[in-house]
Amino acid sequence: MLSRRSERHADPSNSFDLSDNRSYLLWRERKLANSPQSIGQVIINVENINALNPIEVHEIKQRCQWANMAVYQCRQSESVDREAIRDLGKQFGLNHLDRNIRADDGGISALHVSTIQQAHEYIPYSNRAINWHTDGYYNELHKKIRAMILHCVSPAASGGENTFVDHEILYLLMRDENPAYITALMQPDAMTIPANIENGVELRPAQSGPVFSIDPQSGQLHMRYTARTKSIEWKADSLVQEAVEFIKVFLRSDSSFILRHRMAAGQGLICNNVLHNRSEFVDDAESDQQRLVYRGRFYERIE
């Protein structure tokens, strides 16, 4: 427990500075006191995401402050389309969408099983499981994905469960275990994603960068990570390798900080790009029970 004197002299803006342990301990105490350990603690009922009322906005922002994520449940979900996702983001200061190659002109992607061969090769457009990752881990560093919205229009007939982990909790656990792990993963070449090449054309060059970094815009922690074993190169450094193994072991554990949820129609996730995955799923063409999720990736954090 920090003393009142420690609280007065700790600087909250230095929570992720490895040389300022006092500020870290103050932040750590608050983080553990407020972090949810069940998905129900981050679910908020809202009337209509096109026009949230002040209480709904406050509740969502509060969950994002505690856990970097909130799950909303729309009472009126029929009117939710791609434009509604863009408007929802604007209510939280999310104005600039990442226009990736599978998104529409406005930057919103429709995630469903695609019959187009090239799209189907990308796992989000198939019914296969997606391993742990943060979105945009392959982006150039000046195009960091700081926030994301996933909105479920229709769930699959079975499967398609998501699992979420607040990246700040992972940072806390790693720093407690060995602060050198954090130093190792902050190296600018800790993780490299090879170039993306389709039909001999380079769509994206190789991208190196840190796993953990301090966002210059907000002073908050940012994480880029993928648990993929292919199309990734980890730095040949013993501490990097140990740190990566620590992450893998934690993500396979039954920790109460790992939140699981299968989104129903009208539910959505708004988050500061937390770690997440998705289980495989099965659609039912006969009953028209097919999974459709809208995804928006933003360059800003939630206000």
N, C-alpha and C positions, 0 to 999 in steps of 0.2 A: 504494500500500500504506500503510495506517495504521500509525503508530508505536505502540509500547506505551504511551507517554504519552498519545497520542490515544485509545487504547482505554480507558484508565483514566478519562478525563474525559468520554467520550461517554456519553450517556444513551440506552439502547435505547428507552425509552418516548417519546422525542422523534423517532423515525425519520421521521415524516411532518410534522414542524414545519419549515416553510421557513426559519425563522430559526436553526435549529440544523443547520448543514451538517455538523458533525463527527459527530453521531449518525447523520445520514443516510448519510454515507460508510461508516461502520462497518456499518450495516444493509445497504447496497448491496453491499458486499464479500461478506457472508455470503449474501445473496440470490442473487447470481450464481453463487456457488460451489455452492449446493445446488439450484438450480432445474433440474428435469428438462427434457431436450430431445428426449425420445421418450416415447411413451405407455407403453411397457413399464416405464419407471421408476416409474410410479405404480400399476401393477396388482398387487393382492394376492390370493392364493388364500386362501379361507376355507372352513371346513367347512360352517357353518350360520349365517346371519346372525341367527337367533333367539337364539343363545347363543354369541357370539364368545369365544374364549379370550383370556387376557391378552396373548399374543404377537400375535395378530391385531389386537386393539385398538391395541396399541402401534404396529404397522406402519402401520395406517391413520392414526392420529394423527400419526405422523412424516411421512407423505406430505402430510398437510394442513398441517403446520407448514412444510414446504419449499415446497409448491406450491399450498396452499389447496384441494387436491383429491386424491382417491384413487379408483381404480376397483377394485371387488372382484369376484371370480369365485367364485360359490358352487359347491361340489361337490354340495350337496344343495339344488337349486333348486325342487323340486316343491312344497315346503311354503311358499313365499313368497307371501303374500297381503298385503292392505292392513294388516292388524294387524301383520304381521311388519315392515313398513316403519316403523310407529309405534314398535315395540319396538327396532328398529335405531337409530332416532334417539335414544331414551332412553339407550342405551349410550354416547352421546357428548354427553350433556347437552342434547339437543335435545328439549324437552318441550312447547313451545307451537307448534302448527301454525297456519298462516294458512288460515282457512276461506273460500276464495274461492268465487265463485258456481257453479263447475263441480266443486267437490270434494264428497266424501261428507260425512256428518255428522261424521266423525272427522278431516276435513281432507286426505284423500288423494284425488288426482285420477287417473282412469284415462284415459290419453292414447291414443286410437285414432280411426280415422276414424268420425265420428258421422253417423248418418242423420237426426238431429234438426236442422232447418234453423238454428235460432238458435245451437246449439253449433257446427255446421259452419262458421259465419261466423268463428269464432275459429280462427286458423291451427293451434294445437296439436291441434285436433280434426279436422284435415284431413290430406291427404297432401302438402300443399304445403310448400315449403322455409320455414324460419323463419330470419329474419335475425339478426344478432348482437344480443345483449341480455343483461342480467342479469334474473333473475326479480323480479317485483313492482316494476318501475321506476315503475309508475303508482300504487303504494300511497301512503297517507298516511305522512308521515315518522315517526310514532310506531308504524307497522306495517312497519318495515324487514324485508325478507327477508334474514337474515344467513347462512342455510345452506339446503341443498337436498339431497334424495335423488332420483335417477332410477333406477328398477329396471326392467330389461328382462325382461318375462315371455316375450315372443315377438318376434323381429325381423320386419321386412317381408321379402317375397320378394326384393326388391332395393332398394337405397338406404337412406335413413334414417341416414346417417353423421352423427355429432356432431363438432364442433370446439370446442376449449376453449382459453382463454387466462387465465392467472393475472392478475387485475386489478392486483396489486402490481407485476408485471413491466411492465405498460403504464404505470403511474404512474412507475416508475423511468425508462423510456425517454423519457417526456414531460418529466420533471424534468431529465434530462440535456440534452434538446434545448432547452428553454426553461422555467425555473421559473415564468414568468408564465402559462404555459398552465395550470398547477395552480391558481394564484390565480384565474384566470378561471373555471375549472370548479368552484371551490368557492363561487362566488357563489350565494346562496339562490334566485335566479331564473334560473340558467343554462339550465335545461331545464324546459319546461312540457308536460304531457300534458293535452290537452283532456278535457272531461267525456265519460263513457261513457253514451250515451243509447240505449235500446232501446224502440221503439214509443212514443216520446214520454216515456218515464220515465227520469229520471236515476238510473243505477245507481251512478255514482261521479262526484263533482265534479272539476273541473279540478284538477290537482296540479302545483305548481311545487316545485323543489328543486335542490340541487347535484348535480353528477355525482360528484365526490369529496367525502367528508366523513370526519371522525374519529369513530369510534363511541364515544360517551360511556361505554358499558358496558365496553368492552375496551381502548380506546385504539388499536384497530386501524383499518386503512383500510377504508372501505366505498365501493362504487361502484354507482350506478344509471345505466343507459345503454340506449338502443335505437338501432339503425341504421335504423329505419323512417324513411321520408321523408314519410309521411302520419301524421296524428294525433300530431304532435309540433311544438313551437315552440321553436327555439333563440333565446336572447337575441340581440338585434341589437347585438352587441358584436364588434369586429374580432378581439380575442384569443380570444373564445369560438369564433368561426367558424374561426379558424386551428387551434385546438386540436381541434375536431371533425374538421376535414379531416385532421389528423395521425393521429387514431384510425382514420379510414376507410382511409387509405393503408396503415397498419400492418396492419390486419385483412385487407387484400387481398394482403399480401406473402407470401413463402415463408419467413418467419422460423422458425427452429427452436423458438422459444418457442410456436408455434401447434401444438397437439397434436390429432391427428385419430384418431377411433376409431369403428368401427361395433360397437355393443354386441350381444353374442350373448345368448341366453337364459341367465338366471342371473347376468348381469353387472349391475353398477350403479355409479352415480357418487354419491359423498358429497363435498360441497364447501362451502366458504364463499362460495357464490353467485358463482362465477367467470363471466366472459364465456363465452357459448356460442352455438352455432347448430345447425341441423339441415338436412340436405339433403332434397330431396323423395324420396318413396319410392313403391313399387308393392306392393300386397297381391295375394295369389293366393287368391281365394275357393275355388277348386276343391280346392286342396291344404290349405286352412285355414291357410295361411301369412300371418297378418295381424299387423301390428305392434300390440303392447300394452305400454305403459310406465306404471308407477305413479310418481306424483310427489308428494313431500311438501315443503312449504315451511315453514321454521321461523324464529321470531323471534330465536333464539339463534345464536351461533357455535358451531362444534365446540370442545369443551373441549380 
